[in-house]
Amino acid sequence: RFSLSVDYINVKLKNAISAFSATQVLNACYDAPDPASNPFCALITRNPPTAAPEDANQLTFIQTSFFNADQLRYRGIVAAWDWKILTPFLGQSSTLNWSGSYQHLLELTTKAFGGQVPTHTHGTLGYPKDSFTTTLNYLNGPVSLFSNLNYTGHVTQGVDEVANFREHQRLKPFIVVNAGFRIDVGKQFRFFGDIDNIFDVKPPFPVPANGGAITYFPGVMGRYFRFGAGVHF
């Protein structure tokens, strides 16, 4: 009643459609052998040289979009498991089921063109090097209980930045615990309830707006409840 899989994945994708951040657009322009003909440089707007001395040639806007990157590279280790345990001491027909998945991200890089130094995104916001989710289910006839844990490892706000580039370079790990129940009454009625983010964990400080709300959405929402009922005809 136990299964486990562990896989090493190595993918190199050419001409990958990738969403470039402002930093990646700047890097793609800066690393270009011929900036005048590089399309990424045309996405950058600066103040004119005739502006005030403190504002002359300063960046004012960077257009971001999806581009055909020269290469997208992913390397990682992923694992998944499932274990079903008979628990007659918790109810004659009851079982516990423990399942989960884990990812260790070794590399996630993009290159806008062949000669560019790769931009590293593994270990940054949205792409932690270590993350996993695990769920424990208790089943006993019409009653089902579950608890779920989601772990997002620590990240930095820029792998390719020097250690002291930002005041808060490193964001702490983030763990959210959820739980819920299902109760079937006959074959027609079901009652259910869920509690998300039981411990009301907040996002690690400081979570930037760019990607922070997506990565740490349970923390942004805080603790919340859902209850309902269903009828089957």
C-alpha positions as CSV (number, residue, x, y, z in Angstrom):
1,R,0.0,0.0,0.0
2,F,3.0,2.3,-0.4
3,S,4.3,3.9,-3.6
4,L,7.2,6.2,-4.2
5,S,8.6,7.8,-7.3
6,V,11.8,9.9,-7.6
7,D,12.7,11.5,-11.0
8,Y,15.6,13.6,-12.3
9,I,14.4,16.0,-15.0
10,N,16.6,17.8,-17.4
11,V,15.0,20.0,-20.1
12,K,16.6,22.4,-22.5
13,L,14.0,24.2,-24.6
14,K,15.0,26.2,-27.7
15,N,13.0,29.3,-28.8
16,A,10.9,29.1,-25.6
17,I,8.0,31.5,-25.2
18,S,9.0,33.2,-21.9
19,A,7.7,36.2,-19.9
20,F,10.7,38.6,-19.4
21,S,10.8,40.8,-16.4
22,A,12.2,44.3,-16.6
23,T,15.5,43.1,-15.2
24,Q,15.7,40.4,-17.9
25,V,15.0,42.9,-20.6
26,L,17.8,45.2,-19.3
27,N,20.2,42.2,-19.2
28,A,19.3,41.2,-22.7
29,C,20.0,44.7,-24.0
30,Y,23.2,45.1,-21.9
31,D,24.7,41.8,-23.0
32,A,24.0,42.4,-26.7
33,P,27.0,42.6,-29.0
34,D,25.2,45.2,-31.1
35,P,22.8,47.2,-29.0
36,A,21.6,49.3,-31.9
37,S,20.1,46.3,-33.6
38,N,19.0,44.5,-30.5
39,P,15.2,44.4,-30.2
40,F,15.3,44.5,-26.4
41,C,17.1,47.8,-26.3
42,A,14.2,49.3,-28.2
43,L,11.9,48.4,-25.2
44,I,13.8,50.8,-22.9
45,T,12.9,54.5,-22.6
46,R,15.2,57.1,-21.1
47,N,15.0,60.8,-20.4
48,P,16.6,62.9,-23.1
49,P,20.2,64.1,-22.5
50,T,18.8,67.7,-22.4
51,A,16.9,67.0,-19.2
52,A,18.0,68.3,-15.9
53,P,21.5,66.9,-14.9
54,E,20.1,64.6,-12.2
55,D,17.5,63.2,-14.6
56,A,19.4,63.1,-17.9
57,N,19.4,59.6,-19.6
58,Q,17.7,58.1,-16.5
59,L,15.4,55.1,-17.2
60,T,11.8,56.0,-17.2
61,F,10.0,52.9,-18.7
62,I,10.8,49.3,-19.6
63,Q,8.3,47.4,-21.7
64,T,7.9,43.8,-20.7
65,S,6.1,41.0,-22.6
66,F,6.5,37.5,-23.9
67,F,9.4,36.7,-26.1
68,N,11.0,33.8,-27.9
69,A,14.0,33.2,-25.7
70,D,17.0,31.5,-27.2
71,Q,16.9,28.9,-24.4
72,L,15.0,27.9,-21.3
73,R,16.8,25.4,-19.1
74,Y,15.2,23.4,-16.3
75,R,16.9,20.8,-14.1
76,G,15.3,19.4,-11.0
77,I,14.5,16.4,-8.8
78,V,10.8,15.6,-8.2
79,A,9.3,13.0,-5.9
80,A,5.8,11.8,-5.1
81,W,4.5,9.3,-2.6
82,D,1.3,7.7,-1.4
83,W,0.8,5.4,1.6
84,K,-2.5,3.8,2.6
85,I,-2.7,2.5,6.2
86,L,-5.6,0.3,7.6
87,T,-6.6,1.7,11.0
88,P,-9.3,-0.6,12.5
89,F,-8.4,0.8,15.9
90,L,-9.8,4.2,14.7
91,G,-13.0,2.6,13.2
92,Q,-13.7,-0.8,11.7
93,S,-13.4,0.3,8.1
94,S,-11.2,3.3,8.6
95,T,-8.0,4.2,6.7
96,L,-5.3,6.8,6.8
97,N,-3.8,8.0,3.5
98,W,-0.6,10.0,3.4
99,S,0.4,11.5,0.1
100,G,2.6,14.3,-1.1
101,S,5.1,15.7,-3.6
102,Y,8.4,17.4,-3.4
103,Q,10.6,19.4,-5.8
104,H,14.3,20.4,-5.5
105,L,15.0,22.9,-8.2
106,L,18.6,22.7,-9.4
107,E,18.5,25.1,-12.3
108,L,16.0,27.4,-14.0
109,T,17.7,29.8,-16.5
110,T,16.8,31.7,-19.7
111,K,18.9,33.2,-22.4
112,A,17.6,35.8,-24.8
113,F,20.2,35.1,-27.5
114,G,23.1,32.6,-28.0
115,G,26.0,34.6,-26.6
116,Q,24.2,36.0,-23.5
117,V,25.1,34.9,-20.0
118,P,22.1,33.0,-18.6
119,T,19.7,34.7,-16.3
120,H,19.1,32.6,-13.2
121,T,15.6,32.4,-11.6
122,H,15.9,29.3,-9.5
123,G,15.8,30.3,-5.8
124,T,14.0,33.5,-6.6
125,L,10.4,34.7,-5.8
126,G,8.0,32.1,-7.3
127,Y,10.8,29.5,-7.9
128,P,12.1,28.2,-4.5
129,K,14.8,25.6,-4.7
130,D,12.8,23.4,-2.3
131,S,9.0,23.1,-2.0
132,F,6.6,20.4,-1.1
133,T,3.0,19.7,-0.2
134,T,1.7,16.8,1.8
135,T,-1.8,15.7,2.8
136,L,-3.1,13.3,5.5
137,N,-6.6,11.9,4.9
138,Y,-8.8,9.9,7.4
139,L,-11.7,7.9,5.9
140,N,-14.3,6.1,7.8
141,G,-17.5,5.3,5.9
142,P,-19.3,8.6,5.3
143,V,-16.8,10.7,7.3
144,S,-13.7,12.2,5.7
145,L,-11.2,14.4,7.5
146,F,-8.0,15.9,6.0
147,S,-5.1,18.1,6.9
148,N,-2.8,19.6,4.3
149,L,0.6,21.3,4.6
150,N,2.3,23.4,2.0
151,Y,5.9,24.5,2.3
152,T,7.7,27.1,0.2
153,G,11.4,27.3,0.8
154,H,13.5,30.5,1.4
155,V,14.1,32.6,-1.7
156,T,16.2,35.6,-2.6
157,Q,15.0,38.6,-4.6
158,G,17.6,38.1,-7.2
159,V,20.1,35.2,-7.6
160,D,22.3,37.3,-9.9
161,E,22.5,40.2,-7.5
162,V,25.4,40.8,-5.1
163,A,24.6,39.8,-1.5
164,N,24.2,43.4,-0.2
165,F,22.2,44.8,-3.2
166,R,19.0,45.0,-1.2
167,E,18.3,45.7,2.4
168,H,16.1,42.5,2.6
169,Q,17.6,40.2,0.1
170,R,16.4,36.9,1.6
171,L,12.8,35.9,2.3
172,K,12.1,33.3,4.9
173,P,10.4,29.9,4.3
174,F,6.6,29.9,4.3
175,I,4.4,27.1,5.7
176,V,0.6,27.0,5.4
177,V,-1.6,24.4,7.1
178,N,-5.1,23.7,6.0
179,A,-7.8,21.2,7.2
180,G,-11.3,20.2,6.5
181,F,-14.1,17.6,6.7
182,R,-16.7,15.9,4.5
183,I,-19.8,14.1,5.9
184,D,-22.2,12.1,3.6
185,V,-25.8,11.6,4.8
186,G,-27.2,8.8,2.8
187,K,-26.5,9.0,-0.9
188,Q,-28.1,12.4,-1.5
189,F,-26.6,14.9,1.0
190,R,-23.1,16.0,1.7
191,F,-21.9,18.6,4.2
192,F,-18.4,20.0,4.1
193,G,-16.1,22.6,5.6
194,D,-12.6,23.9,5.2
195,I,-10.2,26.1,7.1
196,D,-7.4,27.5,5.0
197,N,-4.3,28.9,6.7
198,I,-5.3,27.7,10.1
199,F,-2.5,29.5,11.9
200,D,-3.1,32.8,10.0
201,V,0.5,32.9,8.7
202,K,1.5,36.1,7.0
203,P,3.8,36.4,4.0
204,P,7.5,36.8,4.8
205,F,8.7,40.4,5.0
206,P,9.1,42.1,2.7
207,V,7.0,40.5,-0.1
208,P,7.4,42.6,-3.2
209,A,4.3,43.2,-5.4
210,N,5.9,41.5,-8.4
211,G,4.9,37.9,-8.0
212,G,4.4,38.1,-4.2
213,A,0.7,38.0,-4.2
214,I,0.7,34.9,-6.3
215,T,3.4,33.0,-4.5
216,Y,2.1,33.9,-1.0
217,F,-1.6,34.2,-1.8
218,P,-2.7,32.1,1.3
219,G,-0.8,34.5,3.5
220,V,-2.2,37.6,1.8
221,M,-5.7,36.2,2.3
222,G,-5.1,35.1,5.9
223,R,-7.2,32.6,7.7
224,Y,-10.6,31.9,6.1
225,F,-13.4,29.4,6.3
226,R,-15.7,27.7,3.7
227,F,-18.8,25.7,4.7
228,G,-21.4,24.3,2.4
229,A,-23.8,21.4,1.6
230,G,-24.6,19.5,-1.6
231,V,-27.6,17.5,-2.8
232,H,-27.4,14.7,-5.4
233,F,-30.4,13.8,-7.5
